[in-house]
Amino acid sequence: MQTKTLDRIIFSKRMVMRNFPWLQYKAARPAGSISMGNKNYYELLGLQRDCTTAEIKESFIRLSKELHPDKNPKSLNLHQQFVAVNEAYSVLSRPHLRCKYDAELASQEQPKYTYSGIRTDAPREKIIFQDETLWEMRDKSEDHKYEGRPYYGIHGVKKLPNSSIAAGAVIFMMLGAILHFFFAKKASDFAIEQLNERDRIASEHYKLARQRALTNGNEMQIALLRERSESNSFSK
């Protein structure tokens, strides 16, 4: 169990360290871009985007020697250029980070424009903001075919404004709530009446039994109960 946990920790650490240059690039890029005049990593190394890994390494070594801070420790610009070149090499020298960086560059350079209030980079010929099912986007040239016909398919019923429909819905809900309360009250009253009737019958039986017990006495009442019990047993 401990071995598996340790392996997971090591694997997670390797994944984080593997992407650390990319995370560092994402965090430091704004400052580096400003200091280097908004140049991308290829421009910083003086290379084309289709350059090879060997060309990236060769350019990095050459620029590192030229821009090393030891040549002029007091030059802040030289230090910033050296840091930017190292940052560019740390990304472009790793194929998976270079692939991500190329994709980001392509996304940033894709022309974007606003169409009908929506900012997009999709090709103009593929943009379709038309839906015939919407009332505002319907084909108005076909409206003459429906002149004089009811809007809802019911003769005599015309198109109603949304406010009238909303008011009707609210009234319908209120009527439903009133009817629900009325029937619930009726059902509750009926249940209470049934319970009261059962209590009345039970009370009458109790009074009758008590009256018989007082009239017959204990011995007579016990004898009657024994006789009734024997007759019930015999009938079974």
C-alpha positions in Angstrom: 0.0 0.0 0.0 2.8 2.4 0.9 4.7 1.5 -2.2 1.7 2.3 -4.4 1.2 5.7 -2.6 4.9 6.5 -3.1 4.7 5.6 -6.8 1.7 7.9 -7.2 3.5 10.8 -5.5 6.6 10.3 -7.7 4.4 10.2 -10.8 2.5 13.3 -9.8 5.8 15.1 -9.1 7.2 14.1 -12.5 4.0 15.4 -14.3 4.2 18.7 -12.5 8.0 19.1 -13.2 7.4 18.1 -16.8 4.9 21.0 -17.3 6.8 23.4 -15.0 8.5 25.3 -17.9 5.1 25.7 -19.6 3.5 27.0 -16.4 6.5 29.3 -15.8 6.2 30.5 -19.4 2.4 31.2 -18.9 3.2 33.2 -15.7 6.2 35.2 -17.0 5.1 35.8 -20.6 3.4 39.1 -20.2 6.4 40.7 -18.5 8.8 39.1 -21.0 6.6 40.1 -24.0 6.5 43.7 -22.9 10.2 44.0 -22.3 11.0 42.3 -25.7 8.6 44.3 -27.8 5.9 41.7 -28.1 8.2 39.2 -29.9 7.3 35.5 -29.9 9.8 32.8 -29.0 10.8 32.1 -32.5 11.6 35.8 -33.1 13.6 36.0 -29.9 15.8 33.2 -31.1 15.9 34.6 -34.6 14.4 31.5 -36.2 11.6 30.5 -38.5 8.6 28.5 -37.2 9.6 25.5 -39.2 13.1 25.3 -37.6 14.5 22.1 -36.3 15.5 21.2 -32.7 19.2 21.4 -33.6 18.7 24.9 -35.0 16.9 26.0 -31.8 19.8 24.6 -29.7 22.4 26.3 -31.8 20.7 29.7 -31.7 20.2 29.4 -28.0 23.9 28.7 -27.4 25.0 31.6 -29.6 22.6 34.1 -28.0 23.4 32.9 -24.5 27.0 33.8 -25.1 26.2 37.2 -26.6 23.6 38.2 -24.0 25.2 36.7 -20.8 24.9 39.3 -18.0 28.5 38.8 -17.0 29.5 40.9 -20.1 27.7 43.9 -18.7 26.3 43.3 -15.1 24.8 46.9 -14.9 22.7 46.5 -18.1 19.1 45.7 -17.1 18.1 45.3 -20.8 20.8 42.7 -21.3 19.6 40.7 -18.3 16.0 40.8 -19.6 17.0 39.6 -23.0 19.0 36.7 -21.5 16.0 35.7 -19.4 13.7 35.9 -22.4 16.0 33.7 -24.5 16.2 31.1 -21.8 12.5 31.1 -21.4 12.0 30.7 -25.2 14.5 27.8 -25.3 12.9 26.0 -22.3 9.6 25.9 -24.2 10.7 25.3 -27.8 13.3 22.7 -26.9 10.5 20.4 -25.6 8.3 19.0 -28.4 5.1 18.8 -26.3 5.5 22.4 -25.0 6.4 23.6 -28.5 3.2 22.0 -29.8 1.1 23.8 -27.2 2.9 27.1 -27.9 2.4 26.8 -31.6 -1.3 26.2 -31.1 -1.6 29.3 -28.9 0.2 31.4 -31.4 -2.1 30.2 -34.2 -5.1 31.0 -32.0 -3.8 34.5 -31.2 -3.0 35.3 -34.8 -6.4 34.1 -36.1 -8.3 37.1 -37.4 -11.3 37.9 -35.2 -14.2 40.2 -35.9 -17.6 41.1 -34.6 -20.7 39.7 -36.4 -24.2 40.6 -35.1 -22.7 41.5 -31.7 -20.7 38.2 -31.4 -16.9 38.2 -31.5 -15.7 35.2 -33.5 -12.8 33.9 -35.6 -15.0 31.5 -37.7 -14.9 31.9 -41.5 -17.4 34.4 -42.7 -18.9 32.0 -45.2 -19.7 29.5 -42.5 -21.5 31.9 -40.1 -25.2 31.5 -40.1 -27.3 33.5 -37.7 -30.7 32.7 -39.2 -33.4 30.5 -37.7 -36.7 30.4 -39.5 -38.4 29.0 -36.4 -38.0 32.3 -34.6 -40.7 34.9 -35.2 -38.3 37.7 -35.8 -36.3 35.7 -38.4 -39.3 34.3 -40.3 -39.6 34.6 -44.1 -41.9 37.6 -44.2 -42.6 37.1 -47.9 -44.9 34.2 -46.9 -47.0 36.2 -44.5 -49.7 37.0 -47.1 -50.7 33.4 -47.2 -51.9 33.6 -43.6 -53.9 36.8 -43.8 -57.4 36.4 -42.4 -56.6 33.1 -40.8 -56.7 32.6 -37.0 -53.3 32.8 -35.3 -53.9 29.8 -32.9 -55.7 27.6 -35.5 -59.1 28.3 -33.8 -61.6 30.4 -35.7 -62.3 33.7 -34.1 -59.2 33.6 -31.8 -56.6 36.2 -32.7 -53.0 36.7 -31.6 -52.8 37.8 -28.0 -50.0 39.9 -26.5 -47.7 38.1 -24.1 -48.9 40.2 -21.2 -52.5 38.9 -21.7 -51.3 35.3 -21.9 -49.2 35.8 -18.7 -52.2 37.4 -16.9 -54.4 34.5 -17.9 -51.9 32.0 -16.6 -51.7 33.8 -13.3 -55.5 33.9 -13.0 -55.7 30.2 -13.9 -53.1 29.4 -11.2 -55.0 31.4 -8.6 -58.3 29.6 -9.5 -56.5 26.3 -9.2 -55.2 27.2 -5.8 -58.7 28.2 -4.6 -60.3 25.0 -5.9 -57.5 23.0 -4.3 -58.1 24.7 -0.9 -61.9 24.2 -1.2 -61.7 20.5 -1.9 -59.0 20.0 0.8 -61.3 21.7 3.3 -64.3 19.5 2.3 -62.2 16.4 2.6 -61.0 17.4 6.0 -64.5 18.2 7.2 -65.8 14.9 6.0 -63.0 13.0 7.8 -63.8 14.9 11.0 -67.5 14.0 10.7 -66.7 10.3 10.3 -64.5 10.3 13.4 -67.1 12.1 15.4 -69.7 9.5 14.3 -67.5 6.7 15.4 -66.9 8.3 18.7 -70.6 8.8 19.2 -71.4 5.1 18.5 -68.5 4.0 20.8 -69.8 6.2 23.6 -73.4 4.8 23.2 -72.1 1.3 23.5 -70.1 2.2 26.5 -73.1 3.8 28.2 -75.3 0.7 27.4 -72.8 -1.7 28.8 -72.3 0.3 31.9 -76.1 0.6 32.5 -76.5 -3.2 32.1 -73.7 -3.8 34.6 -75.4 -1.6 37.1 -78.8 -3.1 36.6 -77.8 -6.8 36.6 -75.1 -6.7 39.2 -71.7 -8.3 39.0 -72.7 -11.9 39.4 -75.5 -11.7 36.8 -73.3 -9.8 34.4 -70.5 -12.4 34.7 -73.0 -15.2 34.0 -74.3 -13.4 31.0 -70.8 -12.9 29.6 -70.0 -16.6 30.2 -73.1 -17.6 28.4 -72.5 -15.4 25.5 -68.9 -16.6 25.3 -70.0 -20.3 25.3 -72.6 -19.6 22.6 -70.0 -18.0 20.4 -67.7 -20.9 20.9 -70.5 -23.4 20.0 -71.4 -21.5 16.9 -67.8 -21.7 15.7 
